[in-house]
Amino acid sequence: MKAAKTAAICGITSLALACAGLAGCGDKVDGTKTAMVINDEEINVGTANFYLRHQQAETANMMQSYGLTSSDLMWDNAISDSQTYGDSLKSNCQDSLVEMVLLRQHAEEYGVSLSEDETQKIDTAAQEVMDANADAMERMGASKEDVVQVLELYTYQQKMYDPMIEDTDREVTDEEAAQTTISYARISLKGDDDAELTDDEKAALKSDAEEVLSQIENSSDPSTADFSTISEGVNEDFTSTSFSYGSDDTIMDDKVKEAVSGLSDGQVYDGVIETDDYYYVVRLDQAFDAEATEDEKETIISERESDNYNNKLQEWVDASTVETKSGWDNLRVTDKDLYVVKAEDTSDSSSSSSDSAASSSGSTTSSSDSAASSSAQ
């Protein structure tokens, strides 16, 4: 539980830092109204809206950092005939908020509670968020108590995972996880835009693949020959790598698996393998790769743990009663109601000690101020 506690405290700190840069330009809402009722527990608009706007700001920041959208043309984009991207975000936030509340409601069953240290860190972090984002917090109707609520929910979410997966079956046999590792060089049988190649073009590529195979077979030690160096020396369009797979693999073409099934470790298949999409030159590195098998065991266990956690959580969701109120229903995520993570000011004008302190805590200005106008209008 020590690791979970540490992660929870780190989560409190990271969330506070993320929230410290919020800038918003939406209309002010009444945070005291009820947003939703989850198993008779009321969640007010201030709490729900703070969580929603934090997710809105973080999502916008992430997508903009990848160049996927601009700050002012995002949430109104339609993803279906009846739903915008903003609608989708709000729906996902509702589901997540319900799940976090349910985790807190069931925490006692797993002996999970908040320590005095965590409670104090949450209170301090909440005050920092309020101090740094006075305008944005007023607009979303969120009080310090609402921020405390969200930080508590995040902390319960982090602390509940380990005890909820404790009863996971972690016994995995070699047979279940067995991995075979091959090395291959392949070249595509498709042209630009997946255009079909002519017979002459395919013949030329097969000739190149045969040359790669010949050089590997005639190398000083075919079992350790560098597929990448050899294949790229013949044709730079070759790609090469090692690949491990098990009995449930659906990625590697069956023709390749069949070709290596009768080989010994280190043996190169004595022909060019043609699939629908590629010419392959292949070597069986290890029919049973012990290291890759151990890695696969860890993957299987991790998947079991995740499934165990999600199944328990889904049971609680299915058995719960959730009612949304007008306070939540009336909230909208649109391009006219933006919340973003405001960039830290690194200009010379913020170099004084007072300005630096404000910058490090992410002080937020109103949407009419020049610091936020480019991102929040």
N, C-alpha and C positions, 0 to 999 in steps of 0.2 A: 504493500500500500504506500510505501514511501515514495516510489516512483510516480504513482498516480497523484500523490499530494504535490510533489514538485511540479509536475506537468500542469496541475490545476492553478498553482500560484503563478507559473509562467504565463498561463493563459489569461489570467486576470491582468497581468502587466501588459501583455501584447494587445489585448482588446482595448485597454485604456489608451495605449499609444495610437492604435488605429482610429479610435473615436476622436482623439484629440485634434484631428484635422478636418472635422466635418464642417462643411459650408452648405447652407440651404437657402432656398428662395421660395418655399411654399407658403401657403396661407397658414395662419396660426390655427391650431385646433385645441379643443378642450380635452386635456389629458386625463381628467378625472372621470370621464364617462367610461362605462364598461365596454370593452372591445369584444371579449369572448368569455364564455363560461365553460370550464373543463372539469367535468366531474364535480360540479358545484363550487369549484374554485374560480373566482372572478379575476380576470386579468384586465387591467384598465388600459385605456387608449395610450396613455403616456408610455407605459412599458412596451406595449405592442408596437407603437409607432417608432420608438427609439430603436427597437430591434430591426424593424422593417427598413428604416432609413440608414442604419449602419450597414445592413446587407446591400442596400441600393448603392451606397457610396463605395463599398469595397468591390462590388461587382463592376461598377462603372470604371473604377480605377484599374482593375485587372484588365478589362477589355480594351481600355484606352492604351495601356502599357504594351499590349500586343498589336496595337494599330487596327483593332477590329471595328472601332466605332469612334465617333466624336462625342464630346460631352453633351451636345445639345440635340443630337439626332440618334436616339437610341430606344427609349422606352415606348414610344408610340408605334414602333415598327410591328407589323402584324406577323404572327407566326402561324396563325390559322384564321379561318373566316370569323371566328368568335373571340379570339384572344390576341392581345398584344404581348410584347416581351415584358412590359410592366405588369400586366395581369398575371403572367406566368411567375414572375419573381414573387409577387404578393402571395400567390397560391402556395408556392414552395415555402415561403416564410411562415405562413399559417401552419403548414404541416410540421415544420421544424419546431416552431414555438410550442405546438401541442405536444410533440415528442419530448421536448425538454421539460415541460411541466409534468408530464407523466413520469419521467425519470425521477424528478424530485419527489413526486407523490409516492413512489415505490422505494425511495432511498432507504427507509428504515428497514425494509425487508432484507437488505444487503448490508446492514450495519454502516451505512454511509451517512455522514453528517459533515457540517463545516466546522473546522477548528476555529479557535479564537484568533489564531494567526491569519487564517484565510478570511475570516469575517472582517478583521481590521484592514487587511490589504484591499478587500473589496470596497470598504468605506472610503479609504484613502483614494483609491483609483476613481471611484464615482465622483468624489469632490473635484479631482483633477479634471475629469471630463466636463463637469459643470462649469468650472472656472475658465476652461479653455474654449468653451463653445456656447457662451451665454445666449447669443442670438439664435443659433440653430436649435438649441434645446428649447428655447421659448416658442419658436415656431412649431416644433413638433409636439409641444405640450408635455414634455418630459421633465420630471423633477429628479432630484438626487435619489429619492426612494425608487423611482422607476429604473434608473441606471443600476442601482444596487440589485434590483430584481433580476435584470438581464445578466449581470455579472455572476450572480448566484446560480442562475440557470445554466450558464456556460460551465461553471465549476462543478455542479452536480453531474452534468453530462460527461465531463472528463473523468470524474471520480467513479462513476458507475460502471464504466466499461470493464475494468479488470475483474471486479467481483461477479459481474454478470456472465463472464465467460469462463469462470473458474471450473465449472463442471464439464467443460468441453472434452470430448474424447480425443486424446493426443497420441494415441497409438497408431502408427502408420507402418505397414510392412514394406520391405524392399520390393515385393511384387507390385504393391499398389503404386509406388513412387518410381519404379525403375525407369531410368533414362538412358537412351542411346545418343551418342554424340558423333556427328559427322562433320567433315569439312567439305566445302563445295565451292566451285566457281560456276557462275551461270551468266548467260547472256540472253537478253529478251528477244523473242520472236515477233515483237510488235514494233511498229515504227512510231513516229510522232502521232500523238492523239490516238494511240492504239490502232493505227492503220495497219492493214495486212501487208506483209512483205511479199515480194515476188519470189518465185522459186529460186531464181539466181541469187537473190539476196540471202535467202535461207541457206543455200548451199555454201555461200561464202562464210556465213557465221558458223556453220557446222565444221567447215574446214579449220576455222580458228579454234573451235572447241577441241577438235582432234589434235591440233598443234599443242594446245595446253596440256592435254592428256599425255601426249608423247613426251613433252619436256618433264612432266612430273614423273612418269614411269622411268625415264632415263636419268633422273637426278641421282645424286649420290645416295640418298635415302628417301625413297618415296613416302615412307611413313611419317616423315617430319618435313616434307617439302612445303615451302611457303606458297600456298595457292594464290595469294594476293599478288605477290611480286611476279610470279610466272604468268598469271592470266592477264594482268594489266600490261605486261610487256608485250603480249601478243595483240591485245585489243583493249583499249582503255574503257570500253563499254562493259567489260566484265565486272561483276560484283562478286566478292568472295567473303566467306565468313565461316565460323563454326556454328553448329546448331544442335541443340539437345532436344529430344522429344520423347514422349512416353506413349503408352498404348492409346491414350485418349486424344492424341494430337490431331488437329484438323488443319494445320498450317502447311506442313510439308507435303508435297505431292506423293501420292501412294506409289507411283512408279519409282521414285527415288528410294523410298523405304523398301520396296520389294527388291530393288537392285542390290542394296547393301545387306539384305537379310542373310545372305549366304556367305558373306565375307568374314575374314578374320581381322582382329584388331590391327590397324595400320595398313590394311590392304586397300588398294585403289581399284575401283570398278573398271573393267577393261574395255569400256565403250562409252560413247557419248549418249546420255539419256535425253530423249526428246519428250517433253510434256506439251500441253496445249500452249504454254506461254514462254517456255525457256528451253535452252540446251544446257544440260548439267554435266559437269565433271565432278565425281564424288569419291571421297575416301571415308571408310569407316574408321573412326578414331578409337572408339570404345563401344563395344556392344552393350556393356553394362558400365556406365560411368558412375562410380561410387560417389564422387564429389557432387556431381549434378543431381544424383538421386537424393543425397542428403538435403540439398537446397530445395528440391521438389517436396520433400517431407515437410520442411518448414513452410512452404507455400500452402500445402494442403492443410496443415494445422491452422495457419493464419486464416484461410478461407472458412474452415470449420468454426473458428472463433467468431468471425464476422457473421456467419450465418446464424450461429447460436444467439448472439446479441440481437441481430435484426429480427429473428423469429420471436424472441421474448418481447421486444419492443412492439412488434406488430400485433401480438396478442393483446397487449395493453391498449393499443390504439383501437383495435376491433371491439374491445369490451368497454371503451370509454364513451361518454356522452359529451359531445362538443356542440356548443351553440354560439354562433357569431351574432353580435349585436350591431346596431346601426353605426356605432362609433368605429368599428372595424370596417364594416361594409362600405362606409363613405370615404375611406382612405383610398387614394389613387397614386399609382406610380406612373407618372407621365413626364414628358419632356418640358412641361410647364411647372413641374414641382420637383426640382432637382436637388439631390444631395450628393456631394462629391467629397473625396478626400483632398483637402486643400494642400497644395505643395508648400513645403517649408521655404520661407523667404531667406535666401542666402546672399542677398545684396548687401552692399556696404552700409545701407541705411539701417540695417538690423544688427549692426556689429556692437552696439552698446550693451552693457550688462542687462539692462531692463528689457531691451528689445530681444536679446538672445534668449532670455528666460521665456518670454512670450512665444518666441518661435519654437523653442524646444518642446513646449507644452501644446503647441498647435493652436494658438488663440484664433478664434473664428470671428470674422467680420460679417456684417449683414451683406445681402446680395447687392446692395447699391454701392458698397465700398469698392474701391478700385482693386483691392487685393483679391476679392472674390468674384468680381464682375465677369472675368473671362471664363470662369468655371461654373458659375452658379446662376447665370442668366440665360 
